[in-house]
Amino acid sequence: MSVRHCIAGALALLGFTLAQAHPHIWVDSDYSLKIDSPSVDAVSAHWEFDLFTSASLIAEFDVDGDGTLDGQEKFNTAEALKNLEKSSYFIRVKVDGEDVTPASYTVTDVEVNNQLLQMELGVSLPNKVNLQSHTLSLAFGDESNYFAMVVPESGLLNLSGRLAETCTPTVRDAEAYQIEAWVDLRCDP
């Protein structure tokens, strides 16, 4: 059975009730945000799959067996992972406490690092968010609990850019059990 079928099957399993499901795939997941102006309209998300899932995906898509993904291998892997867009890549966004649906998601890169498959996502927000007057909140969570979205030791949000030092990310516990934590971000004027 191909990994594409496994991913499709995993997505089909998303229909299970919470009581029937438990994590089968673990993903270290965090966000990056470059802040060069007070308003942002996009964030980057980074995933690193667990060793077992990585090995399965790499075996499927690393056609030449060199332990890396190049050219068509990268393209095919990214295309297969686009199936997760049906679940919004488990991305959760709020502005001032209100749920926001991102305008789009783009798999910008996939690569193998230390035998783990990593994926970079571009996440476009539907409107610019002025971080000096609004709070942007970010989290990951799979309601089916098939994917365990884990906050890495480095934290849920990495900031860069000229105005990054004026911003304060605040991590808070999530109320929903399938979300490990939220990070709220606001910047000083």
FENGIHU-V176437 format. One line per field, one symbol per residue. ss: DSSP state (H for helix, E for strand, C for the rest). phi: phi as a letter, one per 40 degrees, with the letter a starting at -180 (. if undefined). A space follows every 10 residues. Layout:
BEGIN
ss=???
phi=???
END
This chain:
BEGIN
ss=CCHHHHHHHH HHHHHCCCCC CCCCEEEEEE EEEECCCCEE EEEEEEEEEC HHHHHHHHHH HCCCCCCCCC CHHHHHHHHH HHHHHHHHHH EEEEECCEEE CCCEEEEEEE EEECCEEEEE EEEEEEEEEE CCCCCEEEEE ECCCCCEEEE CCCCCCEEEE CCCHHHEEEE EEECCCCCEC EEEEEEECC
phi=.ccdcccccc cccccdcccc bacbbbbcba bbacbbacbb babbbbbbcc cccddccccc bcdcgcgbbb fcccdccccc ccdccdbffg cbbbbfgbdb cdcabbccab abbfgbcbbb bcbcccacbc ccbbbcbbab abccgcbccb ccdchcbbba hcbdccbbcb cbccccccbc abbbbabcc
END
